[in-house]
């Protein structure tokens, strides 16, 4: 049985070898909260040992972030961070890899005026558009994983004594990412091979649309011609494999922008913009959200849907069985990185170019012409349940079972 330090070493190794898969002479950019410094230092060491040319660490601090939202002048949130965006885009164009370590408090911005959050998200999103397009087109390697900060652990395990909360979350993370196994890299190779088999089956089918039914959900989503079912293990422009999410249990593709109709109900809370949106319903017509409700976070949901012209359309369709490790843990993580891997989910906002045949070589206009949604945002929300059925509809109009009672049929 591995001790904590061995598991942490495995976790850092996974980030470098499986996540971004750093290559000899490559630069690595690590974006992380200061709470995760212990893991960051290990990642830096592993990256240099793997041959990295330079590892650049960009730290944030949730306390400093909250103070800014409370005290900075409103015009501060209308000033785009062009200097930061230019640097990241330049690094991405020149072959750097990017690792994000998530440890934010899901309630960090609770009580902050929604217009301040929206202004900051919009101006930052506009500034970062070029950088995000490079990542969403897999022109650069990128990956994300988590570090359990005290505030996050307290949200996940409020019933556990304070002094045990972080340790409890570490145990859950190590298990979910297979860092508790003797050979985590081999474990991930086998897992990704299984996800690829699912993708191959769906790609052979070439379904015209998907039909979802569950309590509160009756939704049809058309798929564009040439759509590709993918998993988070993919390759960059140079053919180097990387893993965008650690953990991952999903297979996903792009919907046709104007092809969603019906109603969908969320099944897990969504942490967005430092606030929680929960128990919400979206009604769509010709792909666009035309009505919505939420029992918690209605204003935050409204902000998300009005971010730009594409934020009220879908950009991703993802399938995750109810009988998957993170789902069966019974833990609600309050972060999309984990909760999306416990549930089928959809994303509001931009579609990934690589989920369309030859999409990574297309311009934004060409992608739009093929029905791929464009937006400053890409926000996954969970809508799977043990009661969900999903049918794939063929070109001939024949319905074939894909999911029954929340699991692969």
C-alpha positions as CSV (number, residue, x, y, z in Angstrom):
1,X,0.0,0.0,0.0
2,X,1.4,3.4,-1.0
3,X,1.9,6.2,1.5
4,X,0.8,9.8,0.9
5,X,4.2,10.9,-0.5
6,X,4.3,8.0,-2.9
7,X,0.8,8.9,-4.1
8,X,1.7,12.5,-4.5
9,X,4.8,11.6,-6.5
10,X,2.6,9.4,-8.7
11,X,0.1,12.3,-9.2
12,X,2.9,14.7,-10.2
13,X,4.3,12.1,-12.6
14,X,0.8,11.6,-14.2
15,X,0.5,15.4,-14.7
16,X,3.8,15.5,-16.5
17,X,3.9,12.2,-18.4
18,X,0.2,11.5,-19.1
19,X,-1.3,15.0,-18.8
20,X,0.8,17.4,-20.7
21,X,3.3,14.6,-21.8
22,X,6.2,17.1,-21.7
23,X,8.8,16.6,-24.5
24,X,12.5,17.2,-24.4
25,X,13.3,20.8,-24.9
26,X,9.7,21.9,-24.4
27,X,8.4,24.8,-22.2
28,X,5.7,24.2,-19.6
29,X,3.4,26.8,-18.2
30,X,1.8,25.9,-14.8
31,X,-1.3,28.0,-13.7
32,X,-2.1,27.2,-10.1
33,X,-3.5,28.6,-6.8
34,X,-0.8,29.3,-4.2
35,X,-2.4,26.7,-2.0
36,X,-1.1,24.0,-4.4
37,X,2.5,25.0,-4.1
38,X,3.5,21.6,-2.7
39,X,2.2,19.8,-5.8
40,X,3.5,22.5,-8.2
41,X,7.1,22.1,-6.9
42,X,6.9,18.3,-7.5
43,X,5.5,18.9,-11.0
44,X,8.3,21.4,-11.8
45,X,10.9,18.8,-10.7
46,X,9.3,16.0,-12.7
47,X,9.1,18.3,-15.8
48,X,12.7,19.2,-15.7
49,X,13.6,15.5,-15.1
50,X,11.6,14.7,-18.3
51,X,13.7,17.2,-20.3
52,X,11.6,20.5,-20.1
53,X,13.5,23.5,-21.3
54,X,11.7,26.0,-19.0
55,X,8.9,25.7,-16.5
56,X,7.0,28.9,-15.8
57,X,4.7,29.0,-12.8
58,X,1.8,31.5,-12.7
59,X,0.3,31.6,-9.1
60,X,-3.0,33.0,-8.2
61,X,-4.5,33.5,-4.7
62,X,-8.2,33.1,-3.9
63,X,-8.0,35.6,-1.0
64,X,-6.4,38.2,-3.3
65,X,-9.0,37.5,-5.9
66,X,-11.9,38.0,-3.5
67,X,-10.4,41.2,-2.2
68,X,-10.2,42.6,-5.7
69,X,-13.8,41.9,-6.3
70,X,-14.8,43.5,-3.1
71,X,-12.6,46.6,-3.3
72,X,-11.4,47.4,-6.8
73,X,-13.1,50.1,-8.8
74,X,-15.7,48.8,-11.3
75,X,-13.7,50.0,-14.3
76,X,-10.9,47.6,-13.2
77,X,-13.1,44.7,-14.5
78,X,-13.4,46.3,-18.0
79,X,-9.7,46.3,-18.6
80,X,-8.6,43.3,-20.6
81,X,-5.4,41.5,-19.5
82,X,-3.8,41.9,-22.9
83,X,-0.3,41.5,-21.6
84,X,-1.1,38.1,-20.1
85,X,-3.1,37.0,-23.2
86,X,-0.2,37.9,-25.6
87,X,2.3,36.0,-23.5
88,X,0.2,32.9,-23.3
89,X,-0.7,33.0,-27.0
90,X,3.0,33.4,-28.0
91,X,4.0,30.5,-25.8
92,X,1.2,28.3,-27.3
93,X,2.2,29.2,-30.9
94,X,5.8,28.2,-30.1
95,X,5.1,24.8,-28.7
96,X,4.7,25.3,-25.0
97,X,2.4,22.9,-22.9
98,X,-0.1,24.2,-20.3
99,X,-1.1,22.7,-17.0
100,X,-3.8,24.1,-14.8
101,X,-4.1,23.0,-11.2
102,X,-7.5,23.7,-9.8
103,X,-8.2,24.2,-6.1
104,X,-10.7,27.1,-6.0
105,X,-13.4,27.6,-3.4
106,X,-16.8,26.9,-5.2
107,X,-18.3,29.8,-3.1
108,X,-15.4,32.2,-3.6
109,X,-17.5,35.0,-5.2
110,X,-20.7,34.4,-3.4
111,X,-22.3,37.8,-2.7
112,X,-20.3,39.7,-5.3
113,X,-22.3,41.9,-7.6
114,X,-23.0,39.8,-10.7
115,X,-22.1,42.6,-13.1
116,X,-18.6,42.8,-11.8
117,X,-18.1,39.0,-12.4
118,X,-19.7,39.2,-15.8
119,X,-17.5,42.2,-16.9
120,X,-14.4,40.5,-15.8
121,X,-15.3,37.2,-17.5
122,X,-16.2,38.9,-20.8
123,X,-13.1,41.2,-21.0
124,X,-10.8,38.3,-20.0
125,X,-12.5,35.9,-22.4
126,X,-12.2,38.4,-25.3
127,X,-8.5,38.9,-24.5
128,X,-7.8,35.2,-24.2
129,X,-9.8,34.2,-27.4
130,X,-6.7,33.5,-29.5
131,X,-5.0,31.5,-26.8
132,X,-8.2,29.5,-26.1
133,X,-8.7,28.7,-29.8
134,X,-5.2,27.2,-29.9
135,X,-5.9,25.0,-27.0
136,X,-9.4,24.0,-28.1
137,X,-8.0,23.1,-31.5
138,X,-5.3,20.9,-29.9
139,X,-2.6,23.1,-31.4
140,X,-0.9,22.9,-28.0
141,X,-0.8,20.3,-25.3
142,X,-2.9,21.1,-22.2
143,X,-4.2,19.4,-19.1
144,X,-6.0,20.1,-15.9
145,X,-6.0,18.4,-12.5
146,X,-7.0,19.4,-8.9
147,X,-5.4,20.2,-5.5
148,X,-7.6,20.1,-2.3
149,X,-7.5,23.5,-0.7
150,X,-9.1,23.8,2.8
151,X,-12.0,25.8,1.5
152,X,-12.8,23.3,-1.2
153,X,-12.4,20.3,1.1
154,X,-14.8,22.0,3.6
155,X,-17.4,22.4,0.9
156,X,-17.1,18.7,-0.2
157,X,-17.0,17.2,3.3
158,X,-18.8,19.6,5.7
159,X,-19.7,16.7,8.0
160,X,-16.1,15.7,8.6
161,X,-14.0,17.2,11.4
162,X,-12.1,20.3,10.0
163,X,-8.7,18.7,10.6
164,X,-9.6,15.7,8.5
165,X,-11.3,17.4,5.5
166,X,-8.3,17.9,3.3
167,X,-7.0,14.4,3.9
168,X,-10.4,13.0,3.1
169,X,-10.4,14.9,-0.2
170,X,-6.8,13.8,-1.0
171,X,-7.9,10.1,-0.6
172,X,-10.8,10.7,-3.0
173,X,-8.6,12.4,-5.6
174,X,-5.8,9.8,-5.4
175,X,-8.3,7.1,-6.1
176,X,-10.1,8.9,-8.9
177,X,-6.8,9.6,-10.8
178,X,-5.4,6.1,-10.1
179,X,-2.4,7.6,-8.2
180,X,-2.9,5.1,-5.5
181,X,-1.9,2.3,-7.9
182,X,1.6,0.8,-8.1
183,X,1.8,1.6,-11.9
184,X,-0.6,4.5,-12.5
185,X,0.7,5.1,-16.0
186,X,-0.1,1.6,-17.1
187,X,-3.5,1.9,-15.4
188,X,-4.2,5.0,-17.4
189,X,-3.1,3.4,-20.6
190,X,-5.7,0.6,-20.1
191,X,-8.4,3.0,-19.1
192,X,-7.9,5.3,-22.2
193,X,-7.9,2.2,-24.4
194,X,-11.3,1.3,-23.1
195,X,-12.6,4.9,-23.8
196,X,-11.2,4.7,-27.3
197,X,-13.2,1.5,-28.0
198,X,-16.4,3.4,-27.0
199,X,-15.5,6.2,-29.4
200,X,-14.8,3.8,-32.2
201,X,-18.2,2.2,-31.8
202,X,-20.0,5.5,-31.9
203,X,-17.9,6.8,-34.8
204,X,-18.8,3.7,-36.8
205,X,-22.5,4.4,-36.2
206,X,-22.5,8.0,-37.4
207,X,-25.8,8.8,-35.7
208,X,-27.8,11.7,-37.1
209,X,-29.1,12.8,-33.6
210,X,-29.4,11.7,-30.0
211,X,-32.7,11.6,-28.0
212,X,-32.5,12.0,-24.2
213,X,-35.3,11.1,-21.8
214,X,-35.2,11.3,-18.0
215,X,-37.3,13.0,-15.3
216,X,-37.5,16.6,-16.3
217,X,-35.6,15.9,-19.6
218,X,-36.9,15.3,-23.1
219,X,-34.2,16.6,-25.5
220,X,-33.2,15.9,-29.0
221,X,-29.7,17.0,-30.2
222,X,-28.7,16.8,-33.9
223,X,-25.0,16.1,-34.7
224,X,-23.2,17.8,-37.6
225,X,-22.0,15.9,-40.6
226,X,-18.4,14.7,-40.0
227,X,-18.7,14.8,-36.2
228,X,-16.1,12.8,-34.3
229,X,-16.5,11.1,-30.9
230,X,-13.4,11.7,-28.8
231,X,-12.1,11.1,-25.4
232,X,-9.8,13.4,-23.4
233,X,-6.7,11.5,-24.5
234,X,-5.8,13.1,-27.8
235,X,-2.8,14.4,-29.8
236,X,-1.5,17.9,-30.7
237,X,-0.4,19.2,-34.1
238,X,3.0,17.4,-33.8
239,X,1.3,14.0,-33.1
240,X,2.3,14.1,-29.4
241,X,-0.4,12.5,-27.2
242,X,-1.7,14.3,-24.1
243,X,-4.6,14.0,-21.7
244,X,-6.7,17.2,-21.3
245,X,-8.4,16.1,-18.0
246,X,-7.2,14.1,-15.0
247,X,-9.5,12.4,-14.2
248,X,-11.7,11.5,-17.2
249,X,-14.5,9.0,-17.8
250,X,-16.2,10.7,-20.8
251,X,-16.6,10.3,-24.5
252,X,-17.8,13.4,-26.3
253,X,-18.5,15.2,-29.6
254,X,-19.9,18.4,-30.9
255,X,-23.7,19.0,-31.5
256,X,-25.0,20.9,-34.4
257,X,-25.4,24.5,-33.2
258,X,-29.0,24.9,-34.3
259,X,-30.0,21.2,-33.7
260,X,-31.1,21.0,-30.0
261,X,-34.8,21.1,-29.1
262,X,-36.7,20.2,-26.0
263,X,-36.0,20.5,-22.2
264,X,-33.1,19.4,-20.1
265,X,-32.8,19.4,-16.3
266,X,-29.6,19.6,-14.3
267,X,-28.7,16.8,-11.9
268,X,-25.8,18.2,-10.0
269,X,-24.8,21.8,-8.9
270,X,-22.7,23.8,-11.3
271,X,-19.9,26.0,-9.9
272,X,-19.5,28.9,-12.2
273,X,-17.9,32.3,-11.6
274,X,-17.3,31.6,-8.0
275,X,-21.1,30.9,-7.4
276,X,-23.3,27.8,-7.4
277,X,-26.1,27.2,-9.9
278,X,-28.4,24.4,-8.9
279,X,-31.6,22.6,-9.9
280,X,-31.9,24.4,-13.1
281,X,-33.8,23.7,-16.3
282,X,-33.1,24.8,-19.9
283,X,-35.7,24.8,-22.7
284,X,-34.2,25.0,-26.3
285,X,-35.6,25.7,-29.7
286,X,-33.4,25.5,-32.9
287,X,-30.4,25.1,-30.6
288,X,-30.9,28.2,-28.5
289,X,-32.0,28.4,-24.9
290,X,-35.3,30.3,-25.0
291,X,-36.3,29.7,-21.4
292,X,-34.6,28.8,-18.1
293,X,-35.3,28.4,-14.4
294,X,-33.0,27.8,-11.4
295,X,-33.8,27.2,-7.7
296,X,-30.3,28.6,-6.9
297,X,-28.1,31.0,-8.8
298,X,-30.6,32.2,-11.3
299,X,-28.8,35.5,-11.8
300,X,-25.5,33.7,-12.4
301,X,-27.2,31.4,-14.9
302,X,-28.6,34.5,-16.7
303,X,-25.1,36.0,-16.8
304,X,-23.7,32.9,-18.4
305,X,-26.4,32.6,-21.0
306,X,-26.0,36.3,-22.0
307,X,-22.2,36.3,-22.2
308,X,-22.2,36.4,-26.0
309,X,-24.1,35.2,-29.0
310,X,-22.9,31.6,-28.6
311,X,-23.3,31.1,-24.8
312,X,-26.9,30.1,-25.1
313,X,-26.2,27.3,-27.5
314,X,-24.5,23.9,-26.9
315,X,-20.9,23.2,-27.8
316,X,-20.4,19.7,-26.4
317,X,-22.3,16.4,-25.9
318,X,-20.6,14.0,-23.4
319,X,-21.6,10.5,-22.3
320,X,-20.6,9.1,-18.9
321,X,-22.2,6.0,-17.4
322,X,-23.8,6.2,-14.0
323,X,-21.7,3.1,-13.1
324,X,-18.3,4.9,-13.3
325,X,-15.8,5.3,-10.5
326,X,-16.4,8.9,-9.6
327,X,-20.2,8.5,-9.7
328,X,-20.1,5.4,-7.5
329,X,-18.0,7.2,-5.0
330,X,-21.1,9.2,-4.1
331,X,-19.0,12.3,-3.6
332,X,-20.3,15.7,-4.9
333,X,-17.1,17.7,-5.7
334,X,-18.6,21.0,-6.6
335,X,-16.1,21.4,-9.4
336,X,-16.7,20.5,-13.1
337,X,-13.4,18.7,-13.4
338,X,-14.7,15.9,-11.2
339,X,-18.5,16.2,-11.3
340,X,-18.6,16.0,-15.1
341,X,-16.9,12.6,-14.9
342,X,-19.7,11.3,-12.8
343,X,-22.5,12.2,-15.1
344,X,-23.6,12.7,-18.7
345,X,-23.2,16.4,-19.5
346,X,-23.6,19.1,-22.0
347,X,-21.6,22.3,-22.5
348,X,-22.9,25.8,-23.1
349,X,-20.6,27.7,-25.5
350,X,-17.8,26.9,-27.8
351,X,-17.3,23.6,-29.6
352,X,-14.0,21.9,-29.9
353,X,-12.6,22.1,-33.4
354,X,-11.1,18.6,-33.2
355,X,-14.5,17.0,-32.8
356,X,-15.2,17.7,-36.5
357,X,-13.4,16.0,-39.4
358,X,-10.5,18.3,-40.5
359,X,-11.9,20.9,-38.0
360,X,-8.5,21.8,-36.6
361,X,-7.4,23.1,-40.1
362,X,-10.6,25.2,-40.5
363,X,-11.1,28.9,-39.8
364,X,-13.7,30.1,-37.3
365,X,-16.0,31.1,-40.2
366,X,-15.6,27.6,-41.8
367,X,-16.3,25.9,-38.5
368,X,-19.4,28.1,-38.1
369,X,-20.6,27.2,-41.5
370,X,-20.3,23.5,-40.6
371,X,-22.6,24.1,-37.5
372,X,-19.9,24.4,-34.8
373,X,-20.8,26.9,-32.1
374,X,-18.4,29.8,-31.3
375,X,-18.3,31.5,-28.0
376,X,-16.0,33.0,-25.3
377,X,-17.2,30.4,-22.9
378,X,-17.3,26.6,-22.6
379,X,-19.2,25.6,-19.5
380,X,-20.1,22.0,-18.8
381,X,-23.2,21.2,-16.7
382,X,-24.3,17.8,-15.5
383,X,-27.6,16.3,-16.6
384,X,-27.1,12.5,-16.4
385,X,-28.9,10.2,-13.9
386,X,-29.6,6.6,-13.2
387,X,-33.0,7.1,-14.9
388,X,-31.6,8.5,-18.2
389,X,-32.2,6.7,-21.5
390,X,-30.4,7.8,-24.7
391,X,-31.2,6.7,-28.2
392,X,-29.1,7.2,-31.3
393,X,-31.1,8.1,-34.4
394,X,-29.8,6.9,-37.7
395,X,-30.1,8.6,-41.1
396,X,-33.1,6.3,-41.7
397,X,-34.8,7.5,-38.6
398,X,-34.3,4.2,-36.6
399,X,-33.8,4.7,-32.9
400,X,-31.0,2.5,-31.4
401,X,-30.4,2.3,-27.6
402,X,-27.1,3.9,-26.4
403,X,-27.9,4.3,-22.7
404,X,-30.5,2.5,-20.6
405,X,-31.1,3.4,-17.0
406,X,-28.0,5.6,-16.9
407,X,-25.5,3.1,-18.4
408,X,-24.3,1.9,-21.7
409,X,-26.9,-0.3,-23.4
